[in-house]
Amino acid sequence: VELGVDLGAGGDETCIRERRGTLVGREWRTREKDPIKVVAKILEAIRETAATAVKVDSIGIGWGIVGSLREKREQGLHAAEILGVNVSEKSTQPEKYARLRSQIWWEIGRQLSEDCAWDLSQLAEDDRERLVTQLTAPKYTLDSSGRIVVEPKDDTKKRIGRSPDNADALLLAFYTAPGGFDAAMNYLTAVRAGT
């Protein structure tokens, strides 16, 4: 069980999405602006699902949320591994994608949908419809180097009338760090130890 967390900013919702293998599970949403209350909502989701991993959008306030969740783990308040994902970083395939966000949307959102590799069957019809609308909303272009660029979130938001927060959370739930989750966590452990 893994969770993806897209943190709300500028009035957007914070969305937490559950993944159980290929099954798309529950979601938690809040418009709470207080980071302490947002962390409490994420902890609630971790406890309800017994999630083993939580991937959090670490841009902006996200970095502080990631740090707080890691601290809560060290205090024994949950057992999930916490991975901050900065989608504005360069892609792991810089010759193909301009940024990590484009890579995640293309490789996870587009590919898993085309391959029917995730299961939306347990979602209520309105939840499934909202999620599919968000997943199919972003447009893409090619930059001058021929790399795939998924449009900025604000452009998608203007076009569909809301931010694709739920889709972003789902994509993070399915995201695997380069080298796998263990490699990412080993790197973080080495950074903490100062090696």
N, C-alpha and C positions, 0 to 999 in steps of 0.2 A: 504494500500500500504506500503510495507516494502522493504528496500534495504539491500543487503549484499555487503560488501566491502572487497576484498582481496587485500592487498597492495603489490605492486611489490618490490622486493629486488633483488639485484645482477643481474640486467638487465631484470627481469621478468616484465610483465605488471601489472599495477594496474587495477583491474576489479571491476566494480560496476554493480550489477544485480538487476533488479526490480522484485518484486513479487506482484501480485494483487490477493489476495486470493490464489487459487490453480494455477492461470495462471502465467506462466513464461513470463515476459515482456522484456523490452528493456535492453540493456547493454551499458555501457560507458567504454572505455578502453583508457589507456594512458601509455606511458613509461616515463612520466615526473618524474624526481628525486627530484625536488624542492617541499618540503612539502607544501609550501604556495600554489603552483599551484595545487597540489593534492587536498588540501582542497577546492579550488575554483571549481575543477571538481566535487567533491562530492556535494557541495552546488548547482551547476548547476543541478545535477540529483535530488536533493531534491526538488528544485523549479519546475522542469519540471513535476515531478510525484506527488507533494504534499504528499510525503511520511510521514507517522506518526512515523515510527521507522527506525533507521539505525543501523545495527550490523556490527561492524568493527573488523577485525583481529587486536588485540591489541599487538601482539608480535613485538619487535623491534621498528621501527619508528611509529608503530600503536598507541602506548600509547599517543604520542604527537599529532597525528592526532585526536584521540578521545577527548583529552583535548581541542584542538582548535575548534572542532565542537561543543562541549558543551559551550565553551565561546561564539561562534557565536550565539548559541541559546539564551543565557542569554542577548546578545546584541539585540535580536529581529530580527536577520537576517534569521531565519527559526524557525519552530515549532516542528521539529521532535525530538523524544527521541533518544538519542545516547547511545548505549550499546557496550562497549568494550568486546570482546570475546577472551580470551587467551586459544587457543586450546591445549597448552602444559600443562595446568593444569590437575589435576586428574579428572577422570570421575565422574559423579554423581552416577555411578554404578561401583565402583572400583573392585568389584568381577567379573564383566563381561568384562570391557574394561580397558586397561592400561592407556589411556589418553582421554581427552575430544575430541581430533581430531578423534580418532578411533570411539568413540561413535557417533559423528556427522556424519561421513561418513557411518557408519553401519546403524544407526537408521533413518537418513534422506535420504541419498543417496540410500542405498539399499532398505530400507523399502518403501519409497514413490514410487520408481520405480516398485517394485514388486506389490504394491497395486494400481498402475496406479493412484496415488493420486496427481499428478501434471500434468498440462496441457502445453505441449510444442507446441501446434497446431498453435500458432500465430508467431512462429519463422520462419525465412527464412530457407530454406532447409540446406544451408551450415552452418548456425549458429546452427541449431538443431544437425546436424551431428558432428560438433566440440564439442558441449556440451556433447552429448551422449558418444563420444569417451573419453572425459575427465572423465565423471562420471563412466565409466566402466573400466578405466585403472588401478587404484590402486589395488594391490593384498593385501591379508591379511594372517596372520599366527596366531598361538596361542602361547602365551608365556608359560614359565614353570609353571605358575599358571592356565593355561587353559583360559586366557583372550584373547579377540580379539585385535589384533594389526594391524592396517592398515599401510602399508608400508610408510616410510618417503617420503615426497614430492619430494626430490631430486632423489630418486630411480625411482619414477614414471616418472619424467622429463627425466631421462636418457633413459628409455625404449621407451617413446612415442615421444621424441624429442622436447618436450615443457612442460612447467609447467602447471598443471591443475588449473590455476588461475580462469578461468571462472566457473569451477565446484565448487571451494572453495567459490567463491562469491555467487553462487546460494544456496549452503548449508547454508551459513550464513543468507541469506535472509529468509530461511525457519526455521532457528533455533529459538527455544523458550528457554529462560533461565529457569533454575530450579525454580519451583514455579511460573512460568509465567513472562512475561515482567514487570508487575506492581510490583511484589515482588523484582525483580532485581533493578528497579528504586527506590523503597522505601529504599532498602539497600544503594544505592548510595547517596540518599538524607540524610540518617542518617550519613553516613561517612562524607559528606560535613559539616553537622551541628555539627560534633564532638561528636555524641551520640553513 
